[in-house]
Amino acid sequence: MPVEMRVLKAMPGHSITQIIATAQGLEILDCLSDHGKTLDSLAVELALDNASLFRLMRGLIYIGIVEKNAEAYYLTKAGIKLSKQGVTVSL
């Protein structure tokens, strides 16, 4: 397989990892662990730009970590497991 094809096949995995790592670093998942929040309230709480946060939230929805209804964003079961609320053991 040509190098170009191998790179293109690896990109989605890298993107998913980056989306999750960014959400963890910005503490988005922990902010959503108690209850759903609107984009505006989440942006204010985390001091983030609305447009940038919106793009990140779309990525989290796409990979199944967050879901959105007409009013707010919520963690999925997978998202809860990735948040501090989902951690059941410590080192």
mmCIF file as gemmi writes it, N, C-alpha and C atoms, coordinates in Angstrom:
data_model
loop_
_atom_site.group_PDB
_atom_site.id
_atom_site.type_symbol
_atom_site.label_atom_id
_atom_site.label_alt_id
_atom_site.label_comp_id
_atom_site.label_asym_id
_atom_site.label_entity_id
_atom_site.label_seq_id
_atom_site.pdbx_PDB_ins_code
_atom_site.Cartn_x
_atom_site.Cartn_y
_atom_site.Cartn_z
_atom_site.occupancy
_atom_site.B_iso_or_equiv
_atom_site.pdbx_formal_charge
_atom_site.auth_seq_id
_atom_site.auth_asym_id
_atom_site.pdbx_PDB_model_num
ATOM 1 N N . MET Axp A 1 ? 0.849 -1.173 0 1 0 ? 1 A 1
ATOM 2 C CA . MET Axp A 1 ? 0 0 0 1 0 ? 1 A 1
ATOM 3 C C . MET Axp A 1 ? 0.899 1.242 0 1 0 ? 1 A 1
ATOM 4 N N . PRO Axp A 2 ? 0.597 2.201 -0.86 1 0 ? 2 A 1
ATOM 5 C CA . PRO Axp A 2 ? 1.408 3.423 -0.899 1 0 ? 2 A 1
ATOM 6 C C . PRO Axp A 2 ? 1.347 4.189 0.425 1 0 ? 2 A 1
ATOM 7 N N . VAL Axp A 3 ? 2.402 4.907 0.712 1 0 ? 3 A 1
ATOM 8 C CA . VAL Axp A 3 ? 2.502 5.683 1.945 1 0 ? 3 A 1
ATOM 9 C C . VAL Axp A 3 ? 1.321 6.643 2.081 1 0 ? 3 A 1
ATOM 10 N N . GLU Axp A 4 ? 0.93 7.287 0.986 1 0 ? 4 A 1
ATOM 11 C CA . GLU Axp A 4 ? -0.173 8.245 1.034 1 0 ? 4 A 1
ATOM 12 C C . GLU Axp A 4 ? -1.452 7.592 1.538 1 0 ? 4 A 1
ATOM 13 N N . MET Axp A 5 ? -1.719 6.369 1.108 1 0 ? 5 A 1
ATOM 14 C CA . MET Axp A 5 ? -2.922 5.657 1.528 1 0 ? 5 A 1
ATOM 15 C C . MET Axp A 5 ? -2.843 5.283 3.012 1 0 ? 5 A 1
ATOM 16 N N . ARG Axp A 6 ? -1.666 4.884 3.459 1 0 ? 6 A 1
ATOM 17 C CA . ARG Axp A 6 ? -1.507 4.543 4.882 1 0 ? 6 A 1
ATOM 18 C C . ARG Axp A 6 ? -1.727 5.766 5.755 1 0 ? 6 A 1
ATOM 19 N N . VAL Axp A 7 ? -1.232 6.91 5.324 1 0 ? 7 A 1
ATOM 20 C CA . VAL Axp A 7 ? -1.428 8.148 6.077 1 0 ? 7 A 1
ATOM 21 C C . VAL Axp A 7 ? -2.91 8.507 6.133 1 0 ? 7 A 1
ATOM 22 N N . LEU Axp A 8 ? -3.586 8.43 4.989 1 0 ? 8 A 1
ATOM 23 C CA . LEU Axp A 8 ? -5.019 8.752 4.951 1 0 ? 8 A 1
ATOM 24 C C . LEU Axp A 8 ? -5.845 7.805 5.822 1 0 ? 8 A 1
ATOM 25 N N . LYS Axp A 9 ? -5.456 6.532 5.883 1 0 ? 9 A 1
ATOM 26 C CA . LYS Axp A 9 ? -6.181 5.577 6.719 1 0 ? 9 A 1
ATOM 27 C C . LYS Axp A 9 ? -5.942 5.835 8.201 1 0 ? 9 A 1
ATOM 28 N N . ALA Axp A 10 ? -4.776 6.351 8.56 1 0 ? 10 A 1
ATOM 29 C CA . ALA Axp A 10 ? -4.448 6.605 9.968 1 0 ? 10 A 1
ATOM 30 C C . ALA Axp A 10 ? -5.055 7.901 10.495 1 0 ? 10 A 1
ATOM 31 N N . MET Axp A 11 ? -5.387 8.835 9.628 1 0 ? 11 A 1
ATOM 32 C CA . MET Axp A 11 ? -5.856 10.146 10.058 1 0 ? 11 A 1
ATOM 33 C C . MET Axp A 11 ? -7.112 10.124 10.926 1 0 ? 11 A 1
ATOM 34 N N . PRO Axp A 12 ? -8.148 9.348 10.603 1 0 ? 12 A 1
ATOM 35 C CA . PRO Axp A 12 ? -9.344 9.375 11.458 1 0 ? 12 A 1
ATOM 36 C C . PRO Axp A 12 ? -9.051 8.981 12.906 1 0 ? 12 A 1
ATOM 37 N N . GLY Axp A 13 ? -8.226 7.984 13.122 1 0 ? 13 A 1
ATOM 38 C CA . GLY Axp A 13 ? -7.878 7.573 14.478 1 0 ? 13 A 1
ATOM 39 C C . GLY Axp A 13 ? -7.166 8.667 15.239 1 0 ? 13 A 1
ATOM 40 N N . HIS Axp A 14 ? -6.269 9.356 14.56 1 0 ? 14 A 1
ATOM 41 C CA . HIS Axp A 14 ? -5.553 10.465 15.18 1 0 ? 14 A 1
ATOM 42 C C . HIS Axp A 14 ? -6.515 11.596 15.514 1 0 ? 14 A 1
ATOM 43 N N . SER Axp A 15 ? -7.434 11.888 14.605 1 0 ? 15 A 1
ATOM 44 C CA . SER Axp A 15 ? -8.402 12.972 14.839 1 0 ? 15 A 1
ATOM 45 C C . SER Axp A 15 ? -9.288 12.67 16.031 1 0 ? 15 A 1
ATOM 46 N N . ILE Axp A 16 ? -9.745 11.437 16.151 1 0 ? 16 A 1
ATOM 47 C CA . ILE Axp A 16 ? -10.594 11.05 17.277 1 0 ? 16 A 1
ATOM 48 C C . ILE Axp A 16 ? -9.826 11.199 18.588 1 0 ? 16 A 1
ATOM 49 N N . THR Axp A 17 ? -8.593 10.756 18.605 1 0 ? 17 A 1
ATOM 50 C CA . THR Axp A 17 ? -7.763 10.893 19.795 1 0 ? 17 A 1
ATOM 51 C C . THR Axp A 17 ? -7.579 12.359 20.163 1 0 ? 17 A 1
ATOM 52 N N . GLN Axp A 18 ? -7.346 13.205 19.178 1 0 ? 18 A 1
ATOM 53 C CA . GLN Axp A 18 ? -7.161 14.636 19.433 1 0 ? 18 A 1
ATOM 54 C C . GLN Axp A 18 ? -8.437 15.282 19.967 1 0 ? 18 A 1
ATOM 55 N N . ILE Axp A 19 ? -9.583 14.899 19.432 1 0 ? 19 A 1
ATOM 56 C CA . ILE Axp A 19 ? -10.853 15.455 19.907 1 0 ? 19 A 1
ATOM 57 C C . ILE Axp A 19 ? -11.061 15.097 21.377 1 0 ? 19 A 1
ATOM 58 N N . ILE Axp A 20 ? -10.847 13.841 21.718 1 0 ? 20 A 1
ATOM 59 C CA . ILE Axp A 20 ? -11.031 13.406 23.106 1 0 ? 20 A 1
ATOM 60 C C . ILE Axp A 20 ? -10.014 14.07 24.02 1 0 ? 20 A 1
ATOM 61 N N . ALA Axp A 21 ? -8.757 14.123 23.607 1 0 ? 21 A 1
ATOM 62 C CA . ALA Axp A 21 ? -7.72 14.735 24.436 1 0 ? 21 A 1
ATOM 63 C C . ALA Axp A 21 ? -7.992 16.231 24.656 1 0 ? 21 A 1
ATOM 64 N N . THR Axp A 22 ? -8.463 16.902 23.625 1 0 ? 22 A 1
ATOM 65 C CA . THR Axp A 22 ? -8.779 18.324 23.76 1 0 ? 22 A 1
ATOM 66 C C . THR Axp A 22 ? -9.946 18.519 24.718 1 0 ? 22 A 1
ATOM 67 N N . ALA Axp A 23 ? -10.985 17.714 24.581 1 0 ? 23 A 1
ATOM 68 C CA . ALA Axp A 23 ? -12.137 17.81 25.477 1 0 ? 23 A 1
ATOM 69 C C . ALA Axp A 23 ? -11.738 17.535 26.923 1 0 ? 23 A 1
ATOM 70 N N . GLN Axp A 24 ? -10.862 16.562 27.127 1 0 ? 24 A 1
ATOM 71 C CA . GLN Axp A 24 ? -10.381 16.263 28.475 1 0 ? 24 A 1
ATOM 72 C C . GLN Axp A 24 ? -9.536 17.413 29.023 1 0 ? 24 A 1
ATOM 73 N N . GLY Axp A 25 ? -8.653 17.923 28.199 1 0 ? 25 A 1
ATOM 74 C CA . GLY Axp A 25 ? -7.781 19.013 28.63 1 0 ? 25 A 1
ATOM 75 C C . GLY Axp A 25 ? -8.546 20.272 29.002 1 0 ? 25 A 1
ATOM 76 N N . LEU Axp A 26 ? -9.634 20.526 28.29 1 0 ? 26 A 1
ATOM 77 C CA . LEU Axp A 26 ? -10.454 21.708 28.566 1 0 ? 26 A 1
ATOM 78 C C . LEU Axp A 26 ? -11.514 21.44 29.638 1 0 ? 26 A 1
ATOM 79 N N . GLU Axp A 27 ? -11.574 20.208 30.136 1 0 ? 27 A 1
ATOM 80 C CA . GLU Axp A 27 ? -12.508 19.78 31.18 1 0 ? 27 A 1
ATOM 81 C C . GLU Axp A 27 ? -13.975 19.873 30.752 1 0 ? 27 A 1
ATOM 82 N N . ILE Axp A 28 ? -14.218 19.717 29.467 1 0 ? 28 A 1
ATOM 83 C CA . ILE Axp A 28 ? -15.587 19.777 28.949 1 0 ? 28 A 1
ATOM 84 C C . ILE Axp A 28 ? -16.413 18.607 29.476 1 0 ? 28 A 1
ATOM 85 N N . LEU Axp A 29 ? -15.842 17.416 29.459 1 0 ? 29 A 1
ATOM 86 C CA . LEU Axp A 29 ? -16.59 16.24 29.885 1 0 ? 29 A 1
ATOM 87 C C . LEU Axp A 29 ? -16.964 16.322 31.357 1 0 ? 29 A 1
ATOM 88 N N . ASP Axp A 30 ? -16.06 16.827 32.175 1 0 ? 30 A 1
ATOM 89 C CA . ASP Axp A 30 ? -16.353 16.967 33.595 1 0 ? 30 A 1
ATOM 90 C C . ASP Axp A 30 ? -17.437 18.019 33.837 1 0 ? 30 A 1
ATOM 91 N N . CYS Axp A 31 ? -17.446 19.076 33.053 1 0 ? 31 A 1
ATOM 92 C CA . CYS Axp A 31 ? -18.486 20.105 33.19 1 0 ? 31 A 1
ATOM 93 C C . CYS Axp A 31 ? -19.861 19.572 32.804 1 0 ? 31 A 1
ATOM 94 N N . LEU Axp A 32 ? -19.897 18.61 31.916 1 0 ? 32 A 1
ATOM 95 C CA . LEU Axp A 32 ? -21.176 18.039 31.484 1 0 ? 32 A 1
ATOM 96 C C . LEU Axp A 32 ? -21.597 16.828 32.312 1 0 ? 32 A 1
ATOM 97 N N . SER Axp A 33 ? -20.754 16.387 33.241 1 0 ? 33 A 1
ATOM 98 C CA . SER Axp A 33 ? -21.038 15.134 33.94 1 0 ? 33 A 1
ATOM 99 C C . SER Axp A 33 ? -22.237 15.215 34.879 1 0 ? 33 A 1
ATOM 100 N N . ASP Axp A 34 ? -22.541 16.385 35.418 1 0 ? 34 A 1
ATOM 101 C CA . ASP Axp A 34 ? -23.675 16.513 36.337 1 0 ? 34 A 1
ATOM 102 C C . ASP Axp A 34 ? -25.005 16.619 35.603 1 0 ? 34 A 1
ATOM 103 N N . HIS Axp A 35 ? -25.021 17.452 34.575 1 0 ? 35 A 1
ATOM 104 C CA . HIS Axp A 35 ? -26.25 17.668 33.804 1 0 ? 35 A 1
ATOM 105 C C . HIS Axp A 35 ? -25.912 18.371 32.498 1 0 ? 35 A 1
ATOM 106 N N . GLY Axp A 36 ? -26.873 18.425 31.602 1 0 ? 36 A 1
ATOM 107 C CA . GLY Axp A 36 ? -26.66 19.056 30.308 1 0 ? 36 A 1
ATOM 108 C C . GLY Axp A 36 ? -26.493 20.566 30.42 1 0 ? 36 A 1
ATOM 109 N N . LYS Axp A 37 ? -25.806 21.122 29.443 1 0 ? 37 A 1
ATOM 110 C CA . LYS Axp A 37 ? -25.577 22.567 29.411 1 0 ? 37 A 1
ATOM 111 C C . LYS Axp A 37 ? -25.7 23.078 27.988 1 0 ? 37 A 1
ATOM 112 N N . THR Axp A 38 ? -26.112 24.319 27.868 1 0 ? 38 A 1
ATOM 113 C CA . THR Axp A 38 ? -26.151 24.95 26.557 1 0 ? 38 A 1
ATOM 114 C C . THR Axp A 38 ? -24.731 25.303 26.142 1 0 ? 38 A 1
ATOM 115 N N . LEU Axp A 39 ? -24.561 25.558 24.863 1 0 ? 39 A 1
ATOM 116 C CA . LEU Axp A 39 ? -23.254 25.956 24.364 1 0 ? 39 A 1
ATOM 117 C C . LEU Axp A 39 ? -22.793 27.24 25.042 1 0 ? 39 A 1
ATOM 118 N N . ASP Axp A 40 ? -23.692 28.2 25.178 1 0 ? 40 A 1
ATOM 119 C CA . ASP Axp A 40 ? -23.329 29.477 25.798 1 0 ? 40 A 1
ATOM 120 C C . ASP Axp A 40 ? -22.895 29.312 27.246 1 0 ? 40 A 1
ATOM 121 N N . SER Axp A 41 ? -23.647 28.529 28.014 1 0 ? 41 A 1
ATOM 122 C CA . SER Axp A 41 ? -23.281 28.369 29.43 1 0 ? 41 A 1
ATOM 123 C C . SER Axp A 41 ? -21.967 27.602 29.574 1 0 ? 41 A 1
ATOM 124 N N . LEU Axp A 42 ? -21.749 26.629 28.723 1 0 ? 42 A 1
ATOM 125 C CA . LEU Axp A 42 ? -20.493 25.884 28.755 1 0 ? 42 A 1
ATOM 126 C C . LEU Axp A 42 ? -19.315 26.777 28.374 1 0 ? 42 A 1
ATOM 127 N N . ALA Axp A 43 ? -19.5 27.6 27.357 1 0 ? 43 A 1
ATOM 128 C CA . ALA Axp A 43 ? -18.436 28.516 26.927 1 0 ? 43 A 1
ATOM 129 C C . ALA Axp A 43 ? -18.094 29.513 28.026 1 0 ? 43 A 1
ATOM 130 N N . VAL Axp A 44 ? -19.101 30.04 28.709 1 0 ? 44 A 1
ATOM 131 C CA . VAL Axp A 44 ? -18.856 30.999 29.794 1 0 ? 44 A 1
ATOM 132 C C . VAL Axp A 44 ? -18.147 30.307 30.954 1 0 ? 44 A 1
ATOM 133 N N . GLU Axp A 45 ? -18.647 29.142 31.35 1 0 ? 45 A 1
ATOM 134 C CA . GLU Axp A 45 ? -18.061 28.418 32.483 1 0 ? 45 A 1
ATOM 135 C C . GLU Axp A 45 ? -16.593 28.07 32.251 1 0 ? 45 A 1
ATOM 136 N N . LEU Axp A 46 ? -16.254 27.72 31.014 1 0 ? 46 A 1
ATOM 137 C CA . LEU Axp A 46 ? -14.886 27.305 30.69 1 0 ? 46 A 1
ATOM 138 C C . LEU Axp A 46 ? -14.049 28.422 30.074 1 0 ? 46 A 1
ATOM 139 N N . ALA Axp A 47 ? -14.645 29.594 29.896 1 0 ? 47 A 1
ATOM 140 C CA . ALA Axp A 47 ? -13.964 30.742 29.284 1 0 ? 47 A 1
ATOM 141 C C . ALA Axp A 47 ? -13.419 30.385 27.9 1 0 ? 47 A 1
ATOM 142 N N . LEU Axp A 48 ? -14.309 29.828 27.057 1 0 ? 48 A 1
ATOM 143 C CA . LEU Axp A 48 ? -13.927 29.413 25.707 1 0 ? 48 A 1
ATOM 144 C C . LEU Axp A 48 ? -14.718 30.199 24.668 1 0 ? 48 A 1
ATOM 145 N N . ASP Axp A 49 ? -14.161 30.297 23.488 1 0 ? 49 A 1
ATOM 146 C CA . ASP Axp A 49 ? -14.821 30.932 22.356 1 0 ? 49 A 1
ATOM 147 C C . ASP Axp A 49 ? -15.975 30.046 21.88 1 0 ? 49 A 1
ATOM 148 N N . ASN Axp A 50 ? -17.154 30.647 21.692 1 0 ? 50 A 1
ATOM 149 C CA . ASN Axp A 50 ? -18.338 29.883 21.279 1 0 ? 50 A 1
ATOM 150 C C . ASN Axp A 50 ? -18.135 29.133 19.971 1 0 ? 50 A 1
ATOM 151 N N . ALA Axp A 51 ? -17.583 29.801 18.967 1 0 ? 51 A 1
ATOM 152 C CA . ALA Axp A 51 ? -17.426 29.17 17.653 1 0 ? 51 A 1
ATOM 153 C C . ALA Axp A 51 ? -16.469 27.977 17.716 1 0 ? 51 A 1
ATOM 154 N N . SER Axp A 52 ? -15.373 28.133 18.432 1 0 ? 52 A 1
ATOM 155 C CA . SER Axp A 52 ? -14.411 27.032 18.561 1 0 ? 52 A 1
ATOM 156 C C . SER Axp A 52 ? -15.01 25.886 19.365 1 0 ? 52 A 1
ATOM 157 N N . LEU Axp A 53 ? -15.714 26.215 20.437 1 0 ? 53 A 1
ATOM 158 C CA . LEU Axp A 53 ? -16.363 25.191 21.249 1 0 ? 53 A 1
ATOM 159 C C . LEU Axp A 53 ? -17.424 24.456 20.434 1 0 ? 53 A 1
ATOM 160 N N . PHE Axp A 54 ? -18.174 25.17 19.623 1 0 ? 54 A 1
ATOM 161 C CA . PHE Axp A 54 ? -19.193 24.551 18.777 1 0 ? 54 A 1
ATOM 162 C C . PHE Axp A 54 ? -18.577 23.496 17.86 1 0 ? 54 A 1
ATOM 163 N N . ARG Axp A 55 ? -17.441 23.817 17.237 1 0 ? 55 A 1
ATOM 164 C CA . ARG Axp A 55 ? -16.787 22.861 16.339 1 0 ? 55 A 1
ATOM 165 C C . ARG Axp A 55 ? -16.314 21.624 17.102 1 0 ? 55 A 1
ATOM 166 N N . LEU Axp A 56 ? -15.776 21.838 18.29 1 0 ? 56 A 1
ATOM 167 C CA . LEU Axp A 56 ? -15.326 20.708 19.103 1 0 ? 56 A 1
ATOM 168 C C . LEU Axp A 56 ? -16.51 19.849 19.538 1 0 ? 56 A 1
ATOM 169 N N . MET Axp A 57 ? -17.607 20.481 19.908 1 0 ? 57 A 1
ATOM 170 C CA . MET Axp A 57 ? -18.796 19.732 20.321 1 0 ? 57 A 1
ATOM 171 C C . MET Axp A 57 ? -19.351 18.9 19.162 1 0 ? 57 A 1
ATOM 172 N N . ARG Axp A 58 ? -19.299 19.43 17.956 1 0 ? 58 A 1
ATOM 173 C CA . ARG Axp A 58 ? -19.733 18.651 16.782 1 0 ? 58 A 1
ATOM 174 C C . ARG Axp A 58 ? -18.877 17.399 16.637 1 0 ? 58 A 1
ATOM 175 N N . GLY Axp A 59 ? -17.589 17.535 16.86 1 0 ? 59 A 1
ATOM 176 C CA . GLY Axp A 59 ? -16.701 16.374 16.806 1 0 ? 59 A 1
ATOM 177 C C . GLY Axp A 59 ? -17.038 15.357 17.887 1 0 ? 59 A 1
ATOM 178 N N . LEU Axp A 60 ? -17.333 15.828 19.094 1 0 ? 60 A 1
ATOM 179 C CA . LEU Axp A 60 ? -17.688 14.927 20.188 1 0 ? 60 A 1
ATOM 180 C C . LEU Axp A 60 ? -19.008 14.21 19.913 1 0 ? 60 A 1
ATOM 181 N N . ILE Axp A 61 ? -19.929 14.894 19.268 1 0 ? 61 A 1
ATOM 182 C CA . ILE Axp A 61 ? -21.193 14.258 18.872 1 0 ? 61 A 1
ATOM 183 C C . ILE Axp A 61 ? -20.913 13.187 17.82 1 0 ? 61 A 1
ATOM 184 N N . TYR Axp A 62 ? -20.099 13.513 16.843 1 0 ? 62 A 1
ATOM 185 C CA . TYR Axp A 62 ? -19.791 12.588 15.746 1 0 ? 62 A 1
ATOM 186 C C . TYR Axp A 62 ? -19.191 11.28 16.261 1 0 ? 62 A 1
ATOM 187 N N . ILE Axp A 63 ? -18.319 11.365 17.264 1 0 ? 63 A 1
ATOM 188 C CA . ILE Axp A 63 ? -17.672 10.142 17.758 1 0 ? 63 A 1
ATOM 189 C C . ILE Axp A 63 ? -18.454 9.479 18.895 1 0 ? 63 A 1
ATOM 190 N N . GLY Axp A 64 ? -19.594 10.058 19.284 1 0 ? 64 A 1
ATOM 191 C CA . GLY Axp A 64 ? -20.471 9.405 20.243 1 0 ? 64 A 1
ATOM 192 C C . GLY Axp A 64 ? -20.178 9.67 21.704 1 0 ? 64 A 1
ATOM 193 N N . ILE Axp A 65 ? -19.471 10.745 22.009 1 0 ? 65 A 1
ATOM 194 C CA . ILE Axp A 65 ? -19.142 11.081 23.387 1 0 ? 65 A 1
ATOM 195 C C . ILE Axp A 65 ? -20.195 12.016 23.987 1 0 ? 65 A 1
ATOM 196 N N . VAL Axp A 66 ? -20.778 12.839 23.15 1 0 ? 66 A 1
ATOM 197 C CA . VAL Axp A 66 ? -21.769 13.832 23.567 1 0 ? 66 A 1
ATOM 198 C C . VAL Axp A 66 ? -22.974 13.713 22.652 1 0 ? 66 A 1
ATOM 199 N N . GLU Axp A 67 ? -24.144 14.021 23.187 1 0 ? 67 A 1
ATOM 200 C CA . GLU Axp A 67 ? -25.347 14.132 22.368 1 0 ? 67 A 1
ATOM 201 C C . GLU Axp A 67 ? -25.989 15.482 22.646 1 0 ? 67 A 1
ATOM 202 N N . LYS Axp A 68 ? -26.818 15.933 21.729 1 0 ? 68 A 1
ATOM 203 C CA . LYS Axp A 68 ? -27.44 17.243 21.861 1 0 ? 68 A 1
ATOM 204 C C . LYS Axp A 68 ? -28.923 17.114 21.566 1 0 ? 68 A 1
ATOM 205 N N . ASN Axp A 69 ? -29.713 17.744 22.41 1 0 ? 69 A 1
ATOM 206 C CA . ASN Axp A 69 ? -31.126 17.866 22.085 1 0 ? 69 A 1
ATOM 207 C C . ASN Axp A 69 ? -31.365 19.328 21.694 1 0 ? 69 A 1
ATOM 208 N N . ALA Axp A 70 ? -32.588 19.752 21.623 1 0 ? 70 A 1
ATOM 209 C CA . ALA Axp A 70 ? -32.885 21.115 21.177 1 0 ? 70 A 1
ATOM 210 C C . ALA Axp A 70 ? -32.327 22.17 22.127 1 0 ? 70 A 1
ATOM 211 N N . GLU Axp A 71 ? -32.096 21.81 23.37 1 0 ? 71 A 1
ATOM 212 C CA . GLU Axp A 71 ? -31.692 22.802 24.364 1 0 ? 71 A 1
ATOM 213 C C . GLU Axp A 71 ? -30.257 22.702 24.846 1 0 ? 71 A 1
ATOM 214 N N . ALA Axp A 72 ? -29.72 21.502 24.968 1 0 ? 72 A 1
ATOM 215 C CA . ALA Axp A 72 ? -28.423 21.37 25.639 1 0 ? 72 A 1
ATOM 216 C C . ALA Axp A 72 ? -27.626 20.173 25.135 1 0 ? 72 A 1
ATOM 217 N N . TYR Axp A 73 ? -26.365 20.153 25.561 1 0 ? 73 A 1
ATOM 218 C CA . TYR Axp A 73 ? -25.45 19.044 25.294 1 0 ? 73 A 1
ATOM 219 C C . TYR Axp A 73 ? -25.4 18.159 26.536 1 0 ? 73 A 1
ATOM 220 N N . TYR Axp A 74 ? -25.333 16.84 26.317 1 0 ? 74 A 1
ATOM 221 C CA . TYR Axp A 74 ? -25.269 15.862 27.394 1 0 ? 74 A 1
ATOM 222 C C . TYR Axp A 74 ? -24.209 14.822 27.06 1 0 ? 74 A 1
ATOM 223 N N . LEU Axp A 75 ? -23.647 14.199 28.095 1 0 ? 75 A 1
ATOM 224 C CA . LEU Axp A 75 ? -22.721 13.098 27.876 1 0 ? 75 A 1
ATOM 225 C C . LEU Axp A 75 ? -23.495 11.828 27.539 1 0 ? 75 A 1
ATOM 226 N N . THR Axp A 76 ? -22.948 11.028 26.65 1 0 ? 76 A 1
ATOM 227 C CA . THR Axp A 76 ? -23.472 9.69 26.394 1 0 ? 76 A 1
ATOM 228 C C . THR Axp A 76 ? -22.874 8.754 27.45 1 0 ? 76 A 1
ATOM 229 N N . LYS Axp A 77 ? -23.225 7.483 27.401 1 0 ? 77 A 1
ATOM 230 C CA . LYS Axp A 77 ? -22.631 6.516 28.335 1 0 ? 77 A 1
ATOM 231 C C . LYS Axp A 77 ? -21.108 6.479 28.162 1 0 ? 77 A 1
ATOM 232 N N . ALA Axp A 78 ? -20.667 6.552 26.922 1 0 ? 78 A 1
ATOM 233 C CA . ALA Axp A 78 ? -19.219 6.569 26.661 1 0 ? 78 A 1
ATOM 234 C C . ALA Axp A 78 ? -18.589 7.823 27.233 1 0 ? 78 A 1
ATOM 235 N N . GLY Axp A 79 ? -19.273 8.95 27.111 1 0 ? 79 A 1
ATOM 236 C CA . GLY Axp A 79 ? -18.762 10.208 27.651 1 0 ? 79 A 1
ATOM 237 C C . GLY Axp A 79 ? -18.662 10.192 29.158 1 0 ? 79 A 1
ATOM 238 N N . ILE Axp A 80 ? -19.633 9.578 29.807 1 0 ? 80 A 1
ATOM 239 C CA . ILE Axp A 80 ? -19.603 9.474 31.268 1 0 ? 80 A 1
ATOM 240 C C . ILE Axp A 80 ? -18.393 8.661 31.711 1 0 ? 80 A 1
ATOM 241 N N . LYS Axp A 81 ? -18.098 7.587 30.98 1 0 ? 81 A 1
ATOM 242 C CA . LYS Axp A 81 ? -16.939 6.761 31.328 1 0 ? 81 A 1
ATOM 243 C C . LYS Axp A 81 ? -15.628 7.522 31.189 1 0 ? 81 A 1
ATOM 244 N N . LEU Axp A 82 ? -15.58 8.486 30.284 1 0 ? 82 A 1
ATOM 245 C CA . LEU Axp A 82 ? -14.363 9.276 30.085 1 0 ? 82 A 1
ATOM 246 C C . LEU Axp A 82 ? -14.254 10.453 31.044 1 0 ? 82 A 1
ATOM 247 N N . SER Axp A 83 ? -15.353 10.814 31.689 1 0 ? 83 A 1
ATOM 248 C CA . SER Axp A 83 ? -15.327 11.941 32.633 1 0 ? 83 A 1
ATOM 249 C C . SER Axp A 83 ? -14.829 11.46 33.991 1 0 ? 83 A 1
ATOM 250 N N . LYS Axp A 84 ? -14.549 12.403 34.885 1 0 ? 84 A 1
ATOM 251 C CA . LYS Axp A 84 ? -14.11 12.028 36.229 1 0 ? 84 A 1
ATOM 252 C C . LYS Axp A 84 ? -15.193 11.223 36.944 1 0 ? 84 A 1
ATOM 253 N N . GLN Axp A 85 ? -16.429 11.483 36.628 1 0 ? 85 A 1
ATOM 254 C CA . GLN Axp A 85 ? -17.552 10.748 37.23 1 0 ? 85 A 1
ATOM 255 C C . GLN Axp A 85 ? -17.475 9.271 36.884 1 0 ? 85 A 1
ATOM 256 N N . GLY Axp A 86 ? -16.964 8.936 35.711 1 0 ? 86 A 1
ATOM 257 C CA . GLY Axp A 86 ? -16.892 7.547 35.27 1 0 ? 86 A 1
ATOM 258 C C . GLY Axp A 86 ? -15.679 6.797 35.765 1 0 ? 86 A 1
ATOM 259 N N . VAL Axp A 87 ? -14.74 7.485 36.389 1 0 ? 87 A 1
ATOM 260 C CA . VAL Axp A 87 ? -13.529 6.841 36.879 1 0 ? 87 A 1
ATOM 261 C C . VAL Axp A 87 ? -13.847 6.195 38.227 1 0 ? 87 A 1
ATOM 262 N N . THR Axp A 88 ? -13.622 4.897 38.325 1 0 ? 88 A 1
ATOM 263 C CA . THR Axp A 88 ? -13.97 4.186 39.554 1 0 ? 88 A 1
ATOM 264 C C . THR Axp A 88 ? -12.75 3.753 40.348 1 0 ? 88 A 1
ATOM 265 N N . VAL Axp A 89 ? -11.574 3.855 39.793 1 0 ? 89 A 1
ATOM 266 C CA . VAL Axp A 89 ? -10.366 3.482 40.516 1 0 ? 89 A 1
ATOM 267 C C . VAL Axp A 89 ? -9.333 4.586 40.39 1 0 ? 89 A 1
ATOM 268 N N . SER Axp A 90 ? -8.424 4.619 41.34 1 0 ? 90 A 1
ATOM 269 C CA . SER Axp A 90 ? -7.33 5.588 41.259 1 0 ? 90 A 1
ATOM 270 C C . SER Axp A 90 ? -6.027 4.847 41.48 1 0 ? 90 A 1
ATOM 271 N N . LEU Axp A 91 ? -4.955 5.483 41.105 1 0 ? 91 A 1
ATOM 272 C CA . LEU Axp A 91 ? -3.649 4.828 41.263 1 0 ? 91 A 1
ATOM 273 C C . LEU Axp A 91 ? -3.107 5.074 42.62 1 0 ? 91 A 1
